[in-house]
Amino acid sequence: MITGRCVDSAVTLGALIHAFGWSMDDHDALAAGTLSATSSNAAHSATAAISPIGALVPDYDNMGFPVAEVSSDGAFVLGKPDGTGG
C-alpha cells in the first residue's frame, strides 16, 4: 500500500476495509478493525520488546510479535507464534 503520511493503524484498517467490503457506515466493524490494527501495530509494547524490563522477558532474543486474526464482522484474536518469547 502506498500512502502519504497517515496514522500507522490506518494502513491495516484500509486493508481490512478492502478485504471485507466494509462501508464507512459499518461503525462497529470499523471500530473493531481500528482496535485490532492498533493492538497489532503496538507489537513492540504488547510483547515488552521496548520495555525497560524487556531484557527480563523469557526468550527475549526470540521475540514473538503479535498477529491479529480478523473476521469480517471485525472480531479479532490477537496472538503470537508458538515457541517465541515476549
C-alpha positions as CSV (number, residue, x, y, z in Angstrom):
1,M,0.0,0.0,0.0
2,I,1.3,3.4,-0.9
3,T,0.2,6.4,1.1
4,G,1.3,9.8,2.3
5,R,1.6,10.5,6.0
6,C,-1.1,8.7,7.9
7,V,-1.8,7.0,11.3
8,D,0.1,3.7,11.5
9,S,-3.1,1.7,12.1
10,A,-4.8,3.3,9.0
11,V,-2.7,1.1,6.7
12,T,-4.1,-2.1,8.3
13,L,-7.6,-0.7,8.6
14,G,-7.6,0.2,4.9
15,A,-6.7,-3.4,4.0
16,L,-9.5,-4.7,6.3
17,I,-12.0,-2.3,4.7
18,H,-10.9,-3.5,1.2
19,A,-10.8,-7.2,2.1
20,F,-14.2,-7.3,3.9
21,G,-16.0,-4.7,1.8
22,W,-16.9,-2.5,4.8
23,S,-18.6,0.8,4.2
24,M,-18.0,4.0,6.1
25,D,-21.4,3.3,7.8
26,D,-20.1,0.0,9.3
27,H,-19.2,1.8,12.5
28,D,-18.9,-1.3,14.7
29,A,-16.7,-3.1,12.2
30,L,-14.6,0.0,11.6
31,A,-14.1,0.5,15.4
32,A,-13.2,-3.2,15.9
33,G,-10.8,-3.0,12.9
34,T,-9.2,0.1,14.3
35,L,-8.7,-1.6,17.6
36,S,-7.2,-4.7,16.0
37,A,-4.9,-2.6,13.9
38,T,-3.8,-0.5,16.8
39,S,-3.2,-3.6,19.0
40,S,-1.2,-5.4,16.4
41,N,0.7,-2.3,15.4
42,A,1.7,-1.8,19.1
43,A,3.5,-5.2,18.9
44,H,6.7,-3.8,20.5
45,S,4.7,-2.7,23.5
46,A,2.5,-5.8,23.7
47,T,5.5,-8.2,23.9
48,A,7.7,-5.9,26.1
49,A,10.2,-5.5,23.3
50,I,10.8,-1.9,24.0
51,S,10.1,-2.0,27.7
52,P,12.7,-1.2,30.2
53,I,12.1,-4.7,31.6
54,G,12.4,-6.3,28.1
55,A,15.7,-8.0,29.0
56,L,13.9,-9.8,31.9
57,V,11.4,-11.3,29.5
58,P,11.9,-15.0,28.9
59,D,13.5,-15.8,25.5
60,Y,13.9,-12.1,24.6
61,D,16.3,-12.9,21.7
62,N,13.5,-14.9,20.1
63,M,10.8,-12.2,20.5
64,G,7.4,-13.2,19.0
65,F,5.4,-10.3,17.7
66,P,1.5,-10.3,17.8
67,V,-0.6,-11.4,14.8
68,A,-4.2,-10.4,14.6
69,E,-6.7,-12.8,13.0
70,V,-9.6,-10.6,12.0
71,S,-13.1,-11.8,11.0
72,S,-15.4,-10.0,8.5
73,D,-17.5,-8.6,11.4
74,G,-14.4,-7.0,13.0
75,A,-14.0,-9.6,15.8
76,F,-10.3,-10.5,16.2
77,V,-8.0,-12.7,18.1
78,L,-4.6,-11.4,19.0
79,G,-1.8,-14.0,19.4
80,K,1.8,-14.6,18.6
81,P,3.7,-17.6,17.1
82,D,4.1,-20.5,19.4
83,G,7.6,-21.1,20.8
84,T,8.5,-17.4,20.8
85,G,9.5,-15.1,23.6
86,G,7.7,-12.0,24.9
